[in-house]
Amino acid sequence: MPLEFQIFKNYHELRYGLSEKSGGSMKLTGELQKDEAIIKNRETYFSKENISKERIVSAGLVHKNKVKIVNENHAGQKIQDTDGLITSATNLFLTLTVADCFPIYFYEPFSRVIGLAHAGWKSIVKGIISNIIRTMVKNCGAKADKILVGIGPGIQSCHFEIQKDVLENFKKYPFSIIKKEGGIFIDLSEIIFQQLKKSGLLLNHIEKSEECTHCLKEKYFSYRRDKPKTLEAMIAYIGLV
């Protein structure tokens, strides 16, 4: 079943989605032979979504907190060293790949500003969520209490186990730490939710997918589950038409 958020259902100008494992990997590798098949996967997926590849802007992910506002001039480009994209342009589709990290979809319908963030644990603790909201508000005229957010599928607390040397990164989020069966697990989606609240979003403007990429082996790629030699991933997108 395609990704769907109830909070977005009345905004017919908004298009968004997330590919699935059945569509093949969407993560380019930089190796020509492998990328031929991946490019075909991407073209097939976006063709089904009625999106031209020339209207796509991709985030070059680095697991940090940098956000970039893009416009018509960036169509067809990959924005390096970026984990969050924002635009108010029409028919311009923001994209990024995920394989356990959470795709976070943002829309402020009154200012017609959209955003897309790549939220792995490193980006989350470094402030990708607050950065993208701050940028939407400060530079794009959005109002925090009008922003709608859909938190997409990702690795849920049932499978996000960490070692003690990583625990220090989560000391600001004690509510997210779950100790069980001799291990330490983190609820990343709850951290995202609380960061959104702290940034001024209304509770009824935030919707979380409960799907776990690790659990749903037939539906999603999962880096932690599969540990592939070459990363395989889904692609997330959002755009205004």
N, C-alpha and C positions, 0 to 999 in steps of 0.2 A: 504493500500500500504506500503510495507517495506521501512524502512529508507534508503535513498540513497543520497549521495553527489556527485555532478558532478566533484568536484576536485579530487575525489578518483577513478573515473571511469576507468582510464587507468592503474591502478596499480592492476593487477590481482592477485598478491601475497597477497594483503591485504583483510582481511575478517573483517567485522564489522556488527553490527546490534543492534536492540532494540526490545524487546518483546512488545506485545500489551495486552490490557486488556482481549481480547478474550482467551489468553493463560493462564489466571489465575495469581494470585499473585506469585511473585518470591522472596519475602522477608521472610527469615527464622525468626521465632519468638522465638526460644529456647524452645517452648512447643512441646513435642513429638507428641501428637495427631494432632495438627495443621500442624506441619512440615512434616508429612507423605504426605499430599496432595500437599504441596508446593514443596517438593523434587520431587514428580512425575511430577509436572508442569515444573520444571527446566529440568528434564531428557527428557521430551517430546520435549521441545523447542530446547534443544541443539542437540538432536537426529535428528530433522528436519534440523538443521543447519550443520549436519555432524561433530559435535564437541564432542569429548570424555570428559566425566566429569573428568577424571583423568588428563586432560590437561588444566584445568581451575585454575586460581588464582583469588581469590576474595578480594576486599578491605573491611576491617572492618571499616565502616564509623563513623566519630566522628565530622563532620562539622568543620574541622580545615584546616590546609594547609600542612600537612605532606605528603611527596612523598617518595615512595619506589621503588628502582630498583630491579626487580625480575629476576630469571633465572630458569633453569631446576630443581634446588633443591626445588623450591617453588611450583612445579606442584601439584595441588590438595589441596593447602593450602588456608587458609583465613589469610590475613595480617592485624593484629589488629591495631587500632589507625591510620588508613591511609585513605586519601581521593584521592590519586593519585598513579597510578602504571605505571611503565615504563619497557620495555624489548626490547632486540634485539634478543631474542631466537625465533627460528622457531617452529611452532605448539604449542605455548603456548598462551593461550587466557586470556586476562585481563578482569575482569568483576566487575560490581558494580550495585547496585539497585538505582532506582530513582522513585519519585512520586511527581513531581513538580520541583525538582532540575534538573539542566541541565547536561546531559552526554556530555563531551567534548572529541572528538576523535583527536589524534595527530599522524602524520606520517611524518617522514623525510626519503624519499625514497633513498637518496644517501648513508646514513649511515645505512639504514634499522633499524630504531629505532621507536617504537610505544609507545604511552602513552594513558592513559584514566583517566579523572578527574571527580570527583563528585563536581559539582558547585552549591551549595545552597548559599543563600546570605551571610551566615557567612563565608563559605570557600572563597567566592569571595573577600570579604573585607579583609580577613586575608592573601590573596596572593597566593591561590592555583595555579592560572594560571601562574604567574611569576615564582613560585617555580618549576613547572613541566618543563617549558621551560628552566630555568637555569640549572636544573639537566640534561636534555637531552643534552644540549650544553657542560656543564662542564665535565660531567662524561661519556657521551656516544658518544661523537664525532659528534653530530648533529650540523648543522649550522642553526641559527635562521631564516635566509632568505630563507631556503629551507624547513622549516617545513610547512606542510599542516594541516589545522585544520577544523574539522566539528563540529559546535555547534548544538547539538541535540535539540529535543523538550523539553520545560520546561514551567514554568508559565510565561506568557508574561505580559507586563505592564498593559494590560487591567484588570488583576485580582490580580496583586501583590500589594495589599494595605498595608501600614504600619501605625503604630501609631507614634505620635510625639516623644516618648521616644526612638524610633529606628532610627529616622532620622539622628541623630548625626553620625551614622556609615557611612552615605553616603555623608558627607560634602565634600569629595574629588572628588565626582562625581556629581556636580550640573546639568550637562547635562542629567542625568538619572532621575531627580526628576520631576514628573508630578503632578500638583495640579489641581484637577477637582472634581466637584460635592461635594465639602466640604471635600474631602479625599486627601490623599497623596499616590501616586503610584510610583513605581520604575521600570525602564527598566533594568532588570538584564542582558539581552542578549547584550544590548549596552555597559554596563560596561565591560563585557567579551570581546567584540569586541575591545574596546579601550585599554584594558589591553594587548591584543595580539599585537596590533599595537605598543604599547609602548615597548614591549619586543623584537621588531625587526622583526616581521612577515610582509610579504608583503600583501597588501590589497587583491590582487587576489589569495592569498593562504588561505583566510578565507571564509568559507561559513556558513551561519546561516539558520537553520530551522525556519520557521515562525510559526510552529504549537504550539498552547498553550494547555498544558495538562489539564488545568482547563476548557477550552472551549469544547474540544473534549471528551465529556463524554462517548461516546460509544467506543472510541479508547484507552484512557489512564486512568490510575488511577491518582487521584489528592488528595493529603492529605488535602489541603485547601478547596477543594470543598466538599469532602465526609466526612471529619472529622471522620474516622473510629476508633473504639476502638482498633483494631489491624491494624497496618499499612500494606497496600497493595501496591505493587510496581512492576514496570517493571524491567527487567535486560538488561543492556547494555554490549556489548562485543567488543573486537578488537583483532586481531591476524594476524600473518604472516604465510603463508604456502609455 
